[in-house]
Amino acid sequence: MRSKGAITLAVLVLVLGFVGCGATSSYNS
């Protein structure tokens, strides 16, 4: 269960980072 939580957290970080980069590039352009 602990490893599952770590994987979920890692996925959330990746998704947030991807969305953040996309929003930043769209805002700049």
C-alpha distance matrix in Angstrom:
0.0 3.8 5.5 5.0 6.3 8.7 9.9 10.5 12.3 14.3 15.3 16.5 18.5 20.1 21.0 22.5 24.3 25.7 26.9 28.3 30.3 31.6 32.7 34.3 36.2 37.3 38.5 40.4 42.1
3.8 0.0 3.8 5.4 5.1 6.3 8.8 9.9 10.6 12.4 14.4 15.4 16.7 18.6 20.1 21.1 22.6 24.5 25.8 26.8 28.7 30.4 31.4 32.8 34.8 36.2 37.1 38.8 40.7
5.5 3.8 0.0 3.8 5.4 5.0 6.2 8.6 9.8 10.5 12.3 14.2 15.3 16.5 18.4 19.9 21.0 22.5 24.3 25.5 27.0 28.6 30.1 31.4 33.0 34.6 35.8 37.3 39.0
5.0 5.4 3.8 0.0 3.8 5.4 5.1 6.2 8.6 9.8 10.6 12.3 14.3 15.4 16.5 18.3 19.9 21.0 22.4 24.0 25.7 27.0 28.3 30.0 31.7 32.8 34.2 36.0 37.5
6.3 5.1 5.4 3.8 0.0 3.8 5.4 5.0 6.1 8.6 9.9 10.5 12.3 14.3 15.3 16.3 18.2 19.9 21.0 22.1 24.2 25.7 26.6 28.2 30.2 31.4 32.4 34.2 36.1
8.7 6.3 5.0 5.4 3.8 0.0 3.8 5.5 5.1 6.2 8.7 9.9 10.6 12.4 14.3 15.3 16.4 18.3 20.0 20.8 22.5 24.4 25.6 26.7 28.6 30.2 31.2 32.7 34.6
9.9 8.8 6.2 5.1 5.4 3.8 0.0 3.8 5.4 5.1 6.2 8.6 9.9 10.6 12.3 14.2 15.3 16.5 18.3 19.7 21.1 22.5 24.2 25.6 27.1 28.5 30.0 31.5 33.0
10.5 9.9 8.6 6.2 5.0 5.5 3.8 0.0 3.8 5.4 5.1 6.2 8.7 9.9 10.5 12.2 14.1 15.3 16.4 18.0 19.9 21.1 22.2 24.0 25.8 26.8 28.1 30.0 31.6
12.3 10.6 9.8 8.6 6.1 5.1 5.4 3.8 0.0 3.8 5.4 5.1 6.2 8.7 9.9 10.5 12.2 14.2 15.3 16.2 18.2 19.9 20.8 22.2 24.3 25.6 26.5 28.2 30.2
14.3 12.4 10.5 9.8 8.6 6.2 5.1 5.4 3.8 0.0 3.8 5.5 5.1 6.3 8.7 9.9 10.5 12.3 14.3 15.2 16.5 18.4 19.9 20.9 22.6 24.3 25.5 26.9 28.6
15.3 14.4 12.3 10.6 9.9 8.7 6.2 5.1 5.4 3.8 0.0 3.8 5.4 5.1 6.1 8.5 9.8 10.5 12.2 13.9 15.3 16.5 18.1 19.8 21.2 22.4 24.0 25.7 27.0
16.5 15.4 14.2 12.3 10.5 9.9 8.6 6.2 5.1 5.5 3.8 0.0 3.8 5.5 5.1 6.0 8.4 9.8 10.5 11.8 14.1 15.2 16.1 17.9 19.9 20.9 22.0 23.9 25.6
18.5 16.7 15.3 14.3 12.3 10.6 9.9 8.7 6.2 5.1 5.4 3.8 0.0 3.8 5.5 5.2 6.0 8.5 9.9 10.3 12.1 14.1 15.1 16.1 18.2 19.8 20.7 22.2 24.1
20.1 18.6 16.5 15.4 14.3 12.4 10.6 9.9 8.7 6.3 5.1 5.5 3.8 0.0 3.8 5.5 5.1 6.1 8.6 9.7 10.5 12.2 14.1 15.2 16.5 18.2 19.8 21.0 22.5
21.0 20.1 18.4 16.5 15.3 14.3 12.3 10.5 9.9 8.7 6.1 5.1 5.5 3.8 0.0 3.8 5.4 5.1 6.1 8.4 9.9 10.5 12.1 14.0 15.4 16.4 18.0 19.9 21.1
22.5 21.1 19.9 18.3 16.3 15.3 14.2 12.2 10.5 9.9 8.5 6.0 5.2 5.5 3.8 0.0 3.8 5.5 5.2 5.9 8.5 9.8 10.3 11.9 14.1 15.2 16.1 18.0 19.8
24.3 22.6 21.0 19.9 18.2 16.4 15.3 14.1 12.2 10.5 9.8 8.4 6.0 5.1 5.4 3.8 0.0 3.8 5.5 5.0 6.1 8.6 9.8 10.4 12.2 14.1 15.1 16.3 18.2
25.7 24.5 22.5 21.0 19.9 18.3 16.5 15.3 14.2 12.3 10.5 9.8 8.5 6.1 5.1 5.5 3.8 0.0 3.8 5.4 5.2 6.2 8.6 9.9 10.7 12.3 14.2 15.5 16.6
26.9 25.8 24.3 22.4 21.0 20.0 18.3 16.4 15.3 14.3 12.2 10.5 9.9 8.6 6.1 5.2 5.5 3.8 0.0 3.8 5.5 5.1 6.0 8.5 9.9 10.4 12.0 14.1 15.3
28.3 26.8 25.5 24.0 22.1 20.8 19.7 18.0 16.2 15.2 13.9 11.8 10.3 9.7 8.4 5.9 5.0 5.4 3.8 0.0 3.8 5.5 5.2 6.1 8.6 9.9 10.4 12.2 14.2
30.3 28.7 27.0 25.7 24.2 22.5 21.1 19.9 18.2 16.5 15.3 14.1 12.1 10.5 9.9 8.5 6.1 5.2 5.5 3.8 0.0 3.8 5.5 5.1 6.1 8.5 9.8 10.5 12.2
31.6 30.4 28.6 27.0 25.7 24.4 22.5 21.1 19.9 18.4 16.5 15.2 14.1 12.2 10.5 9.8 8.6 6.2 5.1 5.5 3.8 0.0 3.8 5.5 5.3 6.1 8.5 10.0 10.6
32.7 31.4 30.1 28.3 26.6 25.6 24.2 22.2 20.8 19.9 18.1 16.1 15.1 14.1 12.1 10.3 9.8 8.6 6.0 5.2 5.5 3.8 0.0 3.8 5.6 5.1 6.0 8.5 9.9
34.3 32.8 31.4 30.0 28.2 26.7 25.6 24.0 22.2 20.9 19.8 17.9 16.1 15.2 14.0 11.9 10.4 9.9 8.5 6.1 5.1 5.5 3.8 0.0 3.8 5.4 5.1 6.1 8.6
36.2 34.8 33.0 31.7 30.2 28.6 27.1 25.8 24.3 22.6 21.2 19.9 18.2 16.5 15.4 14.1 12.2 10.7 9.9 8.6 6.1 5.3 5.6 3.8 0.0 3.8 5.5 5.1 6.1
37.3 36.2 34.6 32.8 31.4 30.2 28.5 26.8 25.6 24.3 22.4 20.9 19.8 18.2 16.4 15.2 14.1 12.3 10.4 9.9 8.5 6.1 5.1 5.4 3.8 0.0 3.8 5.5 5.2
38.5 37.1 35.8 34.2 32.4 31.2 30.0 28.1 26.5 25.5 24.0 22.0 20.7 19.8 18.0 16.1 15.1 14.2 12.0 10.4 9.8 8.5 6.0 5.1 5.5 3.8 0.0 3.8 5.5
40.4 38.8 37.3 36.0 34.2 32.7 31.5 30.0 28.2 26.9 25.7 23.9 22.2 21.0 19.9 18.0 16.3 15.5 14.1 12.2 10.5 10.0 8.5 6.1 5.1 5.5 3.8 0.0 3.8
42.1 40.7 39.0 37.5 36.1 34.6 33.0 31.6 30.2 28.6 27.0 25.6 24.1 22.5 21.1 19.8 18.2 16.6 15.3 14.2 12.2 10.6 9.9 8.6 6.1 5.2 5.5 3.8 0.0
